[in-house]
């Protein structure tokens, strides 16, 4: 469905370019570029696995390349001064537990005027400061984006349309981007890959650049649907059946509140970047809200680094905290006169609701160094101290009762070509 949607959208800029472009006899231009990261990552425990957001598995004491390694190729075809096509393929470990290829971008771009451009197709979802280049290690100071922030939105791309307006006001450049569309994304879970469908997504991205300072505000609104989770579907069915069977009226509304079926969700974020002389600073704060069991969260990080010739040592602190839950209205016991099996059934349902409703609170302190030792190559060494609170946090496959902390070390070679 989304592939057909992209193909149909790709024909729209051609009409726009015919309307606005002057005729030109120049031949199309083709540019091929790429990026990648070759990395080894490990932690100090086998009681849990450290992974990037939306990866099905991670690493323990044995160093492995899967967490932080990737490879991408991008093709840009310039038809004329007004029309171009871009496609980007990416190979990495994500929701599937192996290296898989994905079509990250596939869009046509029409330059309507010097200030306005329109893209249609598969575009990056502009919800973070580094949304368009979060997978390009060479373009970022840190070895990986902070998981506390970047795990809050599972969608990387949007199948739809966006428009970007750019205006210069004195020495300040203002960019306003408005995007609309939908997506279907594989989500890693303990029971396999689930699929998250978003519809009617709107995203606003405002960026102001003044010399070395960048300030950003972003907002995305959408509706979420997950209908292939056997664990979630079983719990919701049991709540409705038990409520109907025993006459407990609050169980059906609870099931409706927990479900992820066309539920509204929003993500609001502000960010700041500074690259002044030898000082590098980057920070973001965001709040996620949904009308389902997916917890509302507050997340933020602050990174600071200082260049010393070709070396850039840096420090980062990141935190995420769940701030909203669906109220668990399962009664502790059935009134007298109900069958003996009623109360144990309610207790099991309550435990299931609590497990589904559990939030993630975690912080990470990071130290690292980037060494730009050669043109288009950067070597990075990074150590993270991950501290979940009350649970395993974002760690995967944790042993019962394990709550960390965990120390993670990684070495990565980033390159572009």
C-alpha positions in Angstrom: 0.0 0.0 0.0 2.7 2.5 1.0 4.8 1.6 -2.1 1.9 2.4 -4.4 1.3 5.6 -2.4 4.9 6.7 -2.9 4.9 6.0 -6.6 1.8 8.0 -7.1 3.1 10.9 -5.1 6.4 11.0 -7.0 4.5 12.2 -10.1 3.2 15.3 -8.4 6.5 17.4 -8.5 6.7 16.8 -12.2 3.6 18.8 -12.7 4.8 21.5 -10.3 8.1 21.8 -12.1 6.4 22.1 -15.4 4.3 24.9 -14.0 7.1 26.9 -12.4 10.3 25.9 -14.2 11.8 27.5 -17.3 12.8 25.1 -20.1 16.3 23.9 -19.9 18.4 21.7 -22.2 20.9 20.6 -19.5 21.2 16.8 -19.0 20.2 15.2 -15.7 22.9 14.9 -13.1 23.4 11.9 -10.9 25.3 11.9 -7.6 26.0 8.8 -5.5 27.1 9.2 -1.8 27.2 7.0 1.2 28.0 6.6 4.8 28.6 3.9 7.4 29.8 2.9 10.8 32.0 -0.1 11.6 31.7 -0.7 15.4 32.2 -3.1 18.2 30.1 -2.8 21.3 30.1 -4.7 24.6 28.9 -4.3 28.2 30.0 -5.5 31.6 27.2 -8.0 32.2 25.3 -10.9 30.7 22.2 -10.3 32.9 20.8 -7.9 30.3 21.5 -6.7 26.8 22.3 -3.2 25.7 20.8 -2.1 22.4 19.8 0.9 20.3 16.1 1.8 20.2 13.9 -0.7 18.4 16.6 -3.4 18.1 15.4 -7.0 18.8 18.7 -7.9 20.6 21.8 -6.3 22.0 25.1 -7.1 23.5 26.5 -8.4 26.8 30.1 -9.2 27.8 30.9 -10.5 24.3 31.8 -7.6 21.9 29.5 -7.6 18.8 29.2 -5.3 15.7 25.4 -5.3 15.5 24.4 -2.5 17.8 26.2 0.4 16.3 27.2 -0.7 12.8 25.4 0.3 9.6 25.8 1.2 6.0 23.9 3.6 3.8 23.9 4.6 0.1 22.1 7.6 -1.3 21.4 8.6 -4.9 20.4 12.1 -6.0 19.1 12.7 -9.6 18.8 16.3 -10.6 16.4 16.6 -13.6 16.7 20.3 -13.9 17.0 23.4 -11.7 13.5 22.7 -10.3 13.1 19.0 -10.0 15.2 16.2 -8.3 14.8 12.7 -7.0 16.4 11.2 -4.0 16.6 7.6 -2.7 18.5 6.3 0.4 19.0 2.7 1.3 20.1 1.6 4.8 21.4 -1.7 6.2 21.4 -2.1 9.9 20.0 -4.2 12.8 16.5 -3.0 13.8 13.3 -4.8 14.8 14.4 -7.9 13.0 17.2 -9.8 14.7 19.6 -9.5 11.8 21.0 -7.0 9.4 18.3 -6.0 7.0 18.0 -3.5 4.2 15.3 -0.8 4.2 14.3 2.1 2.0 14.8 5.0 4.3 14.1 7.8 1.8 12.4 7.9 -1.7 11.1 11.3 -2.6 10.8 13.8 -5.4 11.7 17.4 -4.7 10.3 20.4 -6.5 12.0 23.8 -5.9 8.9 26.0 -6.4 10.8 29.2 -5.7 14.0 30.4 -4.0 12.3 30.1 -0.7 9.8 27.3 -1.1 10.4 23.6 -1.8 8.1 20.6 -1.8 8.9 16.9 -1.4 6.6 13.9 -1.9 7.3 10.3 -1.2 9.1 8.7 1.7 10.8 11.4 3.8 12.5 11.6 7.2 10.0 12.3 10.0 11.2 15.6 11.5 10.8 15.1 15.2 14.4 15.4 16.5 17.3 17.8 16.0 19.2 15.2 14.0 16.2 13.4 12.4 17.7 13.5 8.9 21.1 12.3 9.8 20.7 10.3 13.1 22.1 7.2 11.3 25.1 9.1 9.8 27.6 8.6 12.5 30.2 10.9 10.9 27.7 13.8 11.0 27.3 13.5 14.8 29.6 14.1 17.7 28.5 11.2 19.8 28.9 7.6 18.7 25.1 7.1 18.9 22.1 9.4 19.7 21.0 9.2 23.4 18.5 6.3 23.6 16.6 8.1 26.4 15.5 10.7 23.9 15.5 8.8 20.5 13.6 5.8 21.7 10.5 7.9 22.3 9.4 7.9 18.6 9.5 4.6 16.8 8.9 6.0 13.3 11.9 7.2 11.3 10.1 8.1 8.1 6.8 9.4 6.7 5.1 8.4 3.5 3.5 11.7 2.4 4.3 15.3 1.5 6.2 18.2 3.1 6.9 21.8 2.3 9.8 23.8 3.6 10.0 27.6 3.6 13.3 29.3 4.2 13.7 33.0 5.1 16.8 35.1 5.9 16.2 37.8 8.5 19.4 39.7 8.8 22.1 37.2 9.9 19.5 34.7 11.0 18.1 31.9 8.7 14.6 30.7 9.6 13.3 27.4 8.2 9.7 26.2 8.6 8.8 22.6 7.5 5.3 21.2 7.5 4.8 17.5 6.8 1.7 15.3 6.4 1.3 11.5 5.8 1.4 8.1 7.5 3.7 5.1 8.0 3.9 1.4 8.9 6.8 0.4 11.1 8.1 -2.8 12.5 8.5 -2.7 16.3 10.7 -5.1 18.2 9.0 -6.9 21.1 9.6 -9.9 23.2 7.0 -11.9 21.2 8.4 -10.9 17.7 8.0 -8.0 15.4 4.8 -6.0 15.8 3.6 -3.4 13.3 2.8 0.2 14.3 0.5 2.0 11.8 0.3 5.8 11.9 -2.3 7.8 10.1 -3.0 11.5 9.6 0.4 12.4 10.9 1.2 16.1 10.9 4.7 17.4 11.8 5.9 21.0 12.2 9.6 21.7 12.4 10.9 25.2 13.0 14.6 26.0 13.0 16.5 29.2 13.5 20.2 29.4 12.7 22.3 32.4 13.7 26.0 31.9 13.2 27.2 29.0 15.4 23.8 28.8 17.2 20.8 26.6 16.2 17.5 26.6 18.0 14.7 24.2 17.1 11.0 23.6 17.9 9.1 20.6 16.7 5.6 19.1 17.1 4.1 15.9 15.7 0.5 14.6 16.0 -0.8 11.3 14.8 -3.0 8.3 15.4 -1.5 5.0 16.4 -2.7 1.4 15.7 -1.1 -1.9 16.8 -3.4 -4.8 16.1 -1.0 -7.8 15.8 0.2 -8.1 19.4 -1.0 -11.4 20.7 0.0 -10.5 24.3 -2.0 -7.2 24.1 -5.0 -8.8 22.3 -5.2 -11.7 24.8 -5.2 -9.3 27.8 -7.8 -7.0 26.3 -10.0 -10.0 25.4 -9.7 -11.4 28.9 -10.6 -8.1 30.4 -13.7 -7.8 28.3 -14.8 -11.4 28.8 -14.2 -11.3 32.5 -16.1 -8.0 32.9 -19.1 -9.4 30.9 -19.0 -12.8 32.7 -18.9 -11.5 36.2 -20.7 -8.2 35.7 -17.7 -6.0 36.5 -18.5 -2.9 34.5 -15.1 -1.1 34.7 -13.1 -3.9 32.9 -14.4 -3.2 29.4 -13.6 0.6 29.6 -10.2 -0.3 30.9 -9.6 -2.6 27.9 -10.7 0.2 25.6 -8.3 2.6 27.4 -5.3 0.2 27.1 -5.9 -0.6 23.4 -3.8 0.9 20.6 -6.5 1.4 18.0 -6.5 4.8 16.3 -5.4 6.4 19.5 -4.1 10.0 19.4 -0.5 10.6 20.2 1.8 13.7 20.2 5.4 14.5 20.5 6.7 18.0 21.3 10.4 18.8 21.4 12.8 21.8 21.7 16.5 21.7 20.9 19.6 23.8 20.9 22.9 23.3 19.2 26.1 25.4 19.5 29.3 25.0 17.5 31.4 28.1 18.6 35.1 28.1 18.2 36.2 24.9 20.0 33.1 24.5 22.0 30.3 22.0 20.9 27.0 21.8 22.7 23.8 19.9 21.9 20.6 19.5 23.9 17.0 18.5 23.5 13.9 18.2 25.7 10.8 16.4 24.6 7.4 15.2 25.9 5.4 12.3 24.5 1.7 11.8 25.1 -0.7 9.1 23.9 -4.3 8.0 24.7 -3.3 4.4 25.1 -1.2 2.3 27.4 2.0 3.7 25.8 3.2 5.8 28.6 3.6 9.6 28.4 7.3 10.5 28.9 9.6 13.4 29.6 13.1 13.0 28.1 16.1 15.2 27.8 19.9 15.3 27.3 22.8 17.7 27.4 26.0 17.1 25.5 29.1 19.3 25.7 32.5 18.8 24.0 35.7 20.8 23.3 37.9 20.4 20.3 41.7 20.0 20.8 43.2 20.0 17.3 41.7 16.8 15.7 40.4 15.4 19.0 36.9 16.2 20.4 36.3 14.8 23.9 32.7 15.0 25.1 30.3 14.3 27.9 26.6 13.7 27.8 23.9 13.2 30.4 20.5 11.9 29.3 17.3 11.0 31.2 13.8 9.7 30.4 10.9 9.4 32.8 7.4 8.0 32.5 4.9 10.5 33.7 1.5 9.0 32.8 -0.2 5.7 33.0 -3.7 4.2 32.4 -5.3 3.8 35.8 -5.6 0.2 36.8 -9.2 -0.3 37.8 -9.2 -4.0 38.2 -10.8 -4.8 41.6 -8.6 -6.6 44.1 -11.3 -9.2 44.8 -14.8 -10.2 43.8 -17.7 -9.6 46.1 -19.1 -12.5 48.2 -21.2 -14.9 46.2 -19.0 -15.0 43.1 -17.4 -18.3 42.0 -14.0 -19.0 43.7 -12.2 -18.6 40.4 -13.2 -15.0 40.1 -10.7 -13.4 42.5 -7.6 -15.3 41.1 -8.7 -14.3 37.6 -8.9 -10.6 38.7 -5.5 -10.8 40.3 -3.9 -12.3 37.1 -5.6 -9.6 35.0 -4.3 -6.9 37.4 -0.8 -8.2 37.1 -1.1 -8.2 33.3 -2.3 -4.6 33.3 0.5 -3.5 35.6 3.1 -5.3 33.4 1.7 -3.7 30.2 1.4 -0.3 31.9 4.9 -0.3 33.4 6.9 2.8 32.5 10.6 3.2 31.8 12.8 5.5 33.9 16.5 5.6 33.1 19.5 7.9 33.0 22.9 7.5 31.2 26.2 9.3 31.7 28.5 9.2 28.7 32.1 10.1 28.1 33.8 9.8 24.7 36.2 11.1 22.3 36.1 11.7 18.5 39.3 11.7 16.5 39.1 13.1 12.9 42.3 11.5 11.9 41.8 11.5 8.1 39.5 13.1 5.6 36.0 11.7 5.8 37.0 9.3 8.6 36.4 9.6 12.3 37.3 7.2 15.1 35.2 7.3 18.2 35.6 5.6 21.6 32.6 5.9 24.0 31.7 4.6 27.5 28.2 4.8 28.8 27.0 4.2 32.4 23.3 3.2 32.1 21.2 3.4 35.3 17.6 2.1 35.0 15.3 3.0 37.9 12.9 0.4 39.4 13.1 -2.0 36.4 15.5 -2.9 33.6 14.7 0.3 31.7 15.6 0.1 28.0 17.8 -2.9 28.5 16.7 -6.1 26.8 16.2 -9.7 27.9 17.0 -8.8 31.5 17.3 -11.5 34.2 14.4 -11.5 36.7 15.0 -8.6 39.2 17.9 -7.1 37.3 17.9 -3.3 37.4 21.5 -2.5 36.5 23.5 -0.3 36.4 25.4 -1.4 33.3 28.6 -0.1 31.8 28.8 -0.1 28.0 31.9 0.4 25.9 32.1 0.9 22.1 34.7 1.7 19.4 33.5 2.9 16.0 34.9 4.0 12.7 32.6 6.5 10.9 33.0 7.3 7.2 31.3 9.1 4.4 32.0 9.0 0.7 
